[in-house]
Structures are given as structure tokens and as C-alpha cells.
Amino acid sequence: MSESLEMPACMRLLPPETMGVLRRLEWYARKRKQGTLTGRHRSPDKGASVEFAEHREYAPGDDPRNLDWRVMAKSDRNVIRQYVEETNLRAMIAVDASGSMKFTGDAACEVGGKRLSKFEYARHLAAALAYFFVKQGDAAGLVTFDDQLRSFHRAQSRPSQVRRILEELDGCEEGLDTDVGGVLHEVAEKVPKRGLVVLISDLFDEPDKIVEALHHFDFRQHELVVFHLLAEEELSFPYKKFQRFRDLEGVEEMLRIDPQAVRAAYLERLRGFIRTIEGACGRMQADYVAVNTKVPLQDTLLRYFGGRR
């Protein structure tokens, strides 16, 4: 009698409802990319394509079929027609695994009957994006971090890469401290070619440090997408009675606060923080995607991809 095949545990990060949504989506890069395969995205390199780029002088060894005979007849110059080369996209997905990502709000969406913490939501989102990019012939890689790099998987386009990324995400656990700004500088230096960088984080760090790190990606000519994950309770601060708040990153063990006394100041600082990050992304032409963990993942994906298109 044949043994039944069990589904790998890591596949829980790609539930059927997510897979169904991903099959209907497409991604086209906005900036020119450097990749390894011929694909749908514009490359900074010149090659064989249908879109004309520029002329250059003929050099020994060039294919005579690329000579522009019309220009040669008018100017008596031997010139080659060059075209924009299309390439595959190289997407690096960076997932925040710091202590603050442990938070699970009472309003958080559920998968498999379990409410998702911010980190669980980030894992599901990263898994969906990795599957999506590889499915359409592009390359996906993964970075996990807290106050240092936890893992780094270079972008690859082989189908087995999805399984590798899912296994890494499934085995990853939240750390304690965070240093989003500092770690992202290291990530920017390690990503070898300009491509797409997707950051999934609650961005709990000094805003100036985060903005400086985002500029590092922009300087290296990466296209940047920032998924800013926050729970409903962090966005609305609905608490009314005295509460004990536990610091998930270990700076203070426990704080006892009157929520009504601090709500207005807290919400004003939060709005200012979000404006700072969103404004910086706008100036860099990066995508800023506000994500509330009470919203099901498939709705987040549809909203973002729909707006991008």
C-alpha cells in the first residue's frame, strides 16, 4: 500500500486563498533592471529587442545585420542600431524579525483559525511575493533581520527557490532588539545588482535613520517598495482603562499607563512618523504601502497591485 504524501509544514505560508489571488496578478518594473534572463522588464544594458535605444559607431566584430543603412546612406557613417534589452527582475525581500513584530492585536486577521502577529503577517506576505516573482519567471531572494542580519539568500529564479524561502521563513523566529536603519545599510551593500527591494517591517526605529537607509537603496538605483505593517491597536490606540504595556524589545520590562492621558500625543507622534516615512518614499519614487494587520493578506495584495497597475 502506498504511503500518503504529507504537505511540507512551510506550505502553510501559502494557503489556497492566497495562491488563487496571485494567479491573477502581474508585475511590471518601473525602473530599468539588471538580471540574468530575457524577460519583461527593461534593462540598462543594450541588446536585442524591439525598442530602439540609440546609434553607435560600427566596430570590428559587430553583426553587419545591425547596421542602419538609412543613416549610412545620408551621412556616410557606419553606425549600429542598439535596442533596449529586456531582462528578468531580481527581487530581494527583507523581513523584519525584531521583537516588536511579535505583537498580535485583537483585531488581527486570521489564517487557519489563528490571529496573525505582525511577524506572521510579514512571513505570509513575503512567501506570497516570493512565489509570485518566481512564478512569472523573475528571481526572488530573502533577507531576515533584527539588530543584525539573520539570513541572506541571494535572488534566484529556479522553482526550488520558493521552497527554500518558505523553509527559511517557517523556521525563523522573532528576536529582541531592532536596528532597522543600520541593518538596511548592510543589505543595500550586499544586494549585488540594481533591482527591486521589498521591505516588510513595522519600522520601529528612529525615522531619520530609516530615511537615510532608504536613500542608500535609492542611491544604488534599486526600485523600493515599503510595506509598513502596523496592528489596528497601534493605529487607533483604543484602550480606555489603565493598562500594563510590555516592551517586546526589552528596553523597559513593563509600563503602567493611563491611555486617555497619552492617546492624543501618541496618535500625533504616530501620524508624524508615518508622514516622514511616506514623504521620503514619495521623494524617492518608492512605493509606500500602509498595511493594517486586520486586513486579510489577499485584500492587501489586490489593493497594492491594483493601485500599481
Residue pairs with C-beta under 8 A, 6 or more apart in sequence:
8 163
8 166
8 167
9 170
10 163
10 166
10 167
10 169
10 170
11 166
12 111
12 112
12 170
13 123
13 124
13 127
13 128
13 166
13 169
13 170
14 127
14 128
14 131
14 166
15 111
15 112
17 298
18 124
18 128
18 297
18 298
18 301
19 131
20 298
21 298
21 301
21 302
22 128
22 131
22 132
22 135
22 301
25 132
25 301
25 302
25 305
26 136
26 305
26 309
27 89
27 132
27 133
27 136
27 138
27 305
27 308
28 40
28 41
29 41
29 42
29 89
29 196
29 223
30 223
30 285
31 42
31 194
31 221
31 223
32 41
32 42
32 43
32 44
32 194
33 41
33 42
33 43
33 44
33 87
33 88
33 89
33 90
33 193
33 194
33 195
33 196
33 223
34 43
34 44
34 45
34 87
34 90
34 193
34 194
34 195
35 41
35 43
35 87
35 88
35 89
35 90
35 138
35 139
35 193
35 195
36 87
36 88
36 90
36 139
36 157
37 87
37 88
37 137
37 157
38 85
38 86
38 87
38 88
39 86
39 87
39 88
39 89
39 137
39 138
40 86
40 88
40 136
40 137
41 86
41 87
41 88
41 89
41 138
42 84
42 86
42 87
43 84
43 85
43 86
43 87
44 194
45 85
45 87
46 53
46 54
46 82
46 83
46 84
46 85
47 83
47 84
47 85
48 83
48 85
49 83
49 84
49 85
49 86
50 83
51 83
51 84
52 81
52 82
52 83
52 84
53 82
53 83
53 84
54 82
55 68
55 71
55 79
55 80
55 81
55 82
56 79
56 80
56 82
57 77
57 78
57 79
57 80
58 67
58 78
58 79
58 80
59 80
62 80
66 80
66 81
66 82
67 78
67 79
67 80
67 81
68 79
68 80
68 81
71 77
71 79
72 78
72 79
88 137
88 138
88 139
88 157
89 133
89 138
89 139
89 195
89 196
90 138
90 139
90 141
90 155
90 193
90 195
90 196
91 129
91 130
91 133
91 138
91 139
91 140
91 141
91 155
91 195
91 196
91 197
91 198
92 140
92 141
92 142
92 143
92 155
92 187
92 191
92 195
92 196
92 197
92 198
93 126
93 129
93 130
93 140
93 141
93 142
93 143
93 165
93 198
93 200
94 142
94 143
94 144
94 145
94 184
94 187
94 197
94 198
94 199
94 200
94 201
95 122
95 123
95 126
95 142
95 143
95 144
95 145
95 169
95 172
95 200
95 201
96 119
96 122
96 145
96 146
96 178
96 180
96 199
96 200
96 201
96 202
96 203
97 119
97 144
97 145
97 146
97 150
97 172
97 173
97 174
97 175
98 145
98 146
98 147
98 174
98 175
98 176
98 177
98 178
98 180
98 204
98 249
99 146
99 174
99 175
99 176
99 177
99 178
99 248
99 249
99 250
100 118
100 178
100 202
100 204
100 248
100 249
101 117
101 118
101 119
101 122
101 174
101 201
101 202
101 229
102 117
102 118
102 119
102 174
102 248
103 117
103 118
103 231
103 233
103 234
103 248
104 115
104 116
104 117
104 118
104 120
104 231
105 115
105 231
105 232
105 233
105 234
105 293
105 294
106 115
106 233
107 231
107 232
107 233
107 293
107 294
108 115
108 116
108 117
108 121
108 231
108 232
108 293
108 294
109 115
109 116
109 121
109 293
109 294
109 295
109 296
109 297
110 116
111 120
111 124
111 297
114 120
116 124
116 293
117 293
118 202
118 229
118 230
118 231
118 293
119 174
121 229
121 291
121 293
121 297
122 200
122 201
122 227
122 229
123 169
123 170
123 172
124 297
125 200
125 227
125 291
125 297
125 300
125 301
126 142
126 165
126 169
126 198
126 200
127 165
127 166
127 169
128 297
128 301
129 140
129 198
130 140
130 142
130 161
130 162
130 165
130 166
131 162
133 139
133 140
134 140
134 157
134 158
134 159
134 161
134 162
137 157
138 157
139 155
139 156
139 157
139 161
139 195
140 155
140 156
140 157
140 161
140 162
140 165
141 152
141 153
141 154
141 155
141 156
141 161
141 165
141 191
142 151
142 152
142 153
142 165
142 168
142 169
143 149
143 151
143 152
143 153
143 187
143 190
144 150
144 151
144 168
144 169
144 172
145 180
145 183
145 187
146 174
146 175
146 176
146 177
146 178
146 179
146 183
147 175
147 176
147 177
147 178
147 179
147 182
147 183
148 179
148 183
149 183
149 186
149 187
149 190
150 172
150 175
151 168
151 172
152 190
153 161
153 164
153 165
153 168
154 192
155 195
176 249
176 250
177 249
177 250
178 204
178 205
178 249
179 205
180 201
180 203
180 204
180 205
180 209
180 210
180 213
181 205
181 206
181 209
181 210
181 212
181 213
182 209
182 213
184 199
184 210
184 213
184 214
184 216
184 217
185 212
185 213
185 216
187 197
188 197
188 213
188 216
188 217
188 220
188 222
191 197
191 220
191 222
194 220
194 221
194 222
195 222
195 223
196 222
196 223
196 224
196 225
197 217
197 222
197 223
197 224
197 225
198 225
198 227
199 224
199 225
199 226
199 227
200 227
200 229
201 226
201 227
201 228
201 229
202 228
202 229
202 230
202 234
203 210
203 226
203 228
203 273
203 277
204 249
207 273
207 276
207 277
210 277
211 276
211 277
211 280
214 224
214 226
214 280
214 281
214 284
214 286
215 280
215 284
217 224
217 286
218 224
218 284
218 286
223 286
224 281
224 284
224 286
224 287
225 286
225 287
225 289
226 277
226 281
226 286
226 287
226 288
226 289
227 289
227 291
228 274
228 277
228 288
228 289
228 290
228 291
229 291
229 293
230 290
230 291
230 292
230 293
231 292
231 293
231 294
232 238
232 292
232 293
232 294
233 239
234 270
235 270
235 292
236 267
237 259
237 263
237 266
237 267
239 259
239 263
240 259
240 260
241 259
242 256
242 257
242 258
242 259
243 256
243 257
243 259
244 254
244 255
244 256
245 254
245 255
245 256
245 257
246 253
246 254
246 255
247 253
247 254
247 255
274 290
277 288
278 288
278 290
280 286
281 287
281 288
282 288
287 304
287 308
289 300
289 304
291 300
